[in-house]
């Protein structure tokens, strides 16, 4: 799936995560309101959902800045962009063919370690005093990279389940929901949904 993350923001991620969670657990989103710390919660503080993206600034730069120049000639890319990029670039026939956030060989499990570290750090932050404590608090983490069965086993330690979700449809819906509101604190997911279904 080709998604231009440069055109999206954290609110898009939060909406996308809520849609996926509602797909996996029907009715979960019905009473949710946009919030901050956590990103979503219901009226009586029964459920909350915090959304995070396991992406450091360099990987983010690779995805958001460098990826938009794929297929362009080298002289069409601002020299400053290429000079400041710490990753690897491949040009063919003068066009940018491929990019990587790293140079040379890397630990094949580095994305798993990064994901686990990021998850651990985020879970610690959820205990901060400014977070609303609900009866059931959930964390939705976006990850970067492709995962093999061994990677999933390493990450989950056998305590998770796998499900395939219609990512293109969720991207379309999340884009629609994102454009339909400013999603200020207190905005009701159900109210926006009703408005869109008219």
C-alpha positions as CSV (number, residue, x, y, z in Angstrom):
1,X,0.0,0.0,0.0
2,X,1.4,3.4,-0.9
3,X,0.5,6.0,1.7
4,X,1.9,9.5,1.6
5,X,2.6,10.0,5.3
6,X,3.9,13.6,4.6
7,X,0.3,14.6,4.0
8,X,-0.9,13.0,7.3
9,X,-0.5,14.0,10.9
10,X,-0.9,12.6,14.4
11,X,-4.7,13.1,14.4
12,X,-4.9,11.0,11.2
13,X,-3.0,8.3,13.1
14,X,-5.3,8.6,16.0
15,X,-8.4,8.3,13.8
16,X,-6.9,5.3,11.9
17,X,-6.1,3.5,15.2
18,X,-9.6,4.1,16.5
19,X,-11.1,2.7,13.2
20,X,-8.9,-0.4,13.4
21,X,-9.6,-1.0,17.1
22,X,-13.4,-0.7,16.4
23,X,-13.0,-3.2,13.5
24,X,-11.4,-5.7,15.8
25,X,-13.7,-4.9,18.7
26,X,-17.0,-3.8,17.3
27,X,-18.7,-1.0,19.2
28,X,-15.4,0.1,20.9
29,X,-15.5,3.6,19.2
30,X,-19.2,4.3,19.7
31,X,-18.8,6.4,22.9
32,X,-15.3,7.7,22.3
33,X,-14.4,11.3,22.3
34,X,-11.2,13.0,21.1
35,X,-9.0,13.7,24.1
36,X,-5.4,14.4,24.9
37,X,-3.4,12.2,27.3
38,X,-5.0,9.8,26.3
39,X,-5.9,10.4,22.7
40,X,-9.4,8.9,23.0
41,X,-11.6,8.2,26.0
42,X,-15.3,7.7,26.7
43,X,-17.5,9.9,28.9
44,X,-17.4,7.8,32.1
45,X,-13.7,7.0,31.9
46,X,-14.3,3.3,31.3
47,X,-12.1,3.0,28.2
48,X,-9.2,4.9,26.8
49,X,-6.9,4.6,23.8
50,X,-3.5,6.1,23.4
51,X,-1.9,6.1,20.0
52,X,1.8,6.2,19.2
53,X,4.1,5.7,16.3
54,X,7.4,3.8,16.8
55,X,9.4,6.0,14.5
56,X,12.5,7.9,15.3
57,X,13.3,11.3,13.7
58,X,15.7,9.7,11.1
59,X,13.2,7.1,10.0
60,X,10.5,9.7,9.9
61,X,12.7,12.0,7.8
62,X,13.4,9.0,5.4
63,X,9.7,8.3,5.0
64,X,8.4,11.8,4.9
65,X,11.0,13.8,3.1
66,X,13.2,11.5,1.1
67,X,10.4,9.3,-0.1
68,X,8.7,12.2,-1.9
69,X,11.7,12.5,-4.2
70,X,11.6,8.9,-5.5
71,X,11.7,8.8,-9.3
72,X,13.0,12.3,-9.6
73,X,16.2,13.3,-11.3
74,X,19.1,14.2,-9.0
75,X,19.1,17.8,-10.2
76,X,15.4,18.1,-9.1
77,X,16.3,17.3,-5.5
78,X,17.5,20.2,-3.4
79,X,21.2,19.6,-2.7
80,X,20.7,20.4,1.0
81,X,18.3,17.5,1.2
82,X,20.8,15.0,-0.2
83,X,23.7,16.4,1.9
84,X,21.9,16.2,5.2
85,X,20.5,12.7,4.6
86,X,22.3,10.2,6.8
87,X,20.9,7.2,5.0
88,X,21.7,5.5,1.6
89,X,20.4,6.5,-1.8
90,X,20.5,4.6,-5.1
91,X,20.3,6.5,-8.4
92,X,19.8,4.8,-11.7
93,X,19.9,6.7,-15.0
94,X,20.1,9.9,-13.0
95,X,16.8,9.2,-11.1
96,X,16.4,8.3,-7.4
97,X,15.5,4.7,-7.5
98,X,15.6,3.6,-3.8
99,X,16.4,4.9,-0.3
100,X,17.3,3.4,3.0
101,X,17.5,5.0,6.4
102,X,20.8,3.1,7.0
103,X,24.1,2.7,5.3
104,X,25.6,-0.8,5.2
105,X,24.6,-3.8,7.2
106,X,22.3,-3.5,10.3
107,X,21.1,-5.9,12.9
108,X,18.2,-7.7,11.3
109,X,16.2,-7.5,14.5
110,X,16.8,-3.7,15.1
111,X,13.2,-2.8,14.3
112,X,12.0,-5.3,16.9
113,X,14.3,-3.8,19.6
114,X,13.3,-0.3,18.6
115,X,9.6,-1.3,18.8
116,X,9.9,-2.9,22.2
117,X,12.0,0.1,23.6
118,X,9.4,2.6,22.3
119,X,6.6,0.5,23.7
120,X,8.2,0.3,27.1
121,X,8.9,4.1,27.2
122,X,5.4,4.9,26.1
123,X,3.9,2.6,28.8
124,X,5.9,4.4,31.4
125,X,4.6,7.7,30.2
126,X,1.0,6.4,30.5
127,X,1.5,6.4,34.3
128,X,2.2,10.1,34.4
129,X,-0.1,12.2,36.5
130,X,-1.5,14.2,33.5
131,X,-2.9,11.1,31.9
132,X,-6.6,10.3,32.6
133,X,-6.7,7.0,34.3
134,X,-9.6,4.9,32.9
135,X,-10.8,1.4,34.0
136,X,-9.4,-0.1,30.8
137,X,-6.5,1.7,29.1
138,X,-5.2,0.5,25.7
139,X,-2.2,1.4,23.7
140,X,-2.1,1.3,19.9
141,X,1.4,1.4,18.4
142,X,2.2,1.9,14.7
143,X,5.4,0.1,13.7
144,X,7.8,0.6,10.8
145,X,9.1,-2.2,8.6
146,X,8.1,-5.6,7.5
147,X,7.8,-8.4,10.0
148,X,8.5,-12.1,9.5
149,X,6.8,-14.8,11.6
150,X,10.0,-15.0,13.7
151,X,9.9,-11.2,14.3
152,X,6.3,-11.4,15.5
153,X,7.1,-14.3,17.8
154,X,10.1,-12.2,19.2
155,X,7.8,-9.2,19.8
156,X,4.8,-11.0,21.2
157,X,6.4,-13.8,23.2
158,X,3.4,-15.8,22.1
159,X,0.8,-13.6,23.8
160,X,-0.8,-11.8,20.9
161,X,-3.1,-12.6,18.0
162,X,-2.8,-11.6,14.3
163,X,-5.5,-10.2,12.1
164,X,-5.5,-8.8,8.6
165,X,-7.4,-5.5,8.3
166,X,-8.4,-3.7,5.1
167,X,-5.7,-1.0,5.3
168,X,-6.7,0.8,2.1
169,X,-10.2,1.2,3.3
170,X,-9.1,2.4,6.7
171,X,-6.8,4.9,5.0
172,X,-9.7,6.2,2.9
173,X,-12.0,6.4,5.9
174,X,-9.4,8.0,8.2
175,X,-8.7,10.6,5.5
176,X,-12.4,11.3,5.3
177,X,-12.8,11.6,9.0
178,X,-9.7,13.7,9.4
179,X,-10.9,16.2,6.8
180,X,-14.4,16.4,8.3
181,X,-13.5,18.0,11.6
182,X,-10.7,19.9,13.6
183,X,-11.0,17.1,16.2
184,X,-10.7,19.4,19.1
185,X,-10.8,17.9,22.7
186,X,-14.3,16.6,23.3
187,X,-15.2,15.9,19.7
188,X,-17.4,12.8,19.5
189,X,-16.5,10.1,17.1
190,X,-20.2,9.1,16.8
191,X,-21.4,12.6,16.0
192,X,-18.8,13.0,13.2
193,X,-19.8,9.5,11.9
194,X,-23.5,10.5,11.9
195,X,-22.6,13.7,10.0
196,X,-20.6,11.7,7.4
197,X,-23.4,9.1,6.9
198,X,-26.0,11.8,6.0
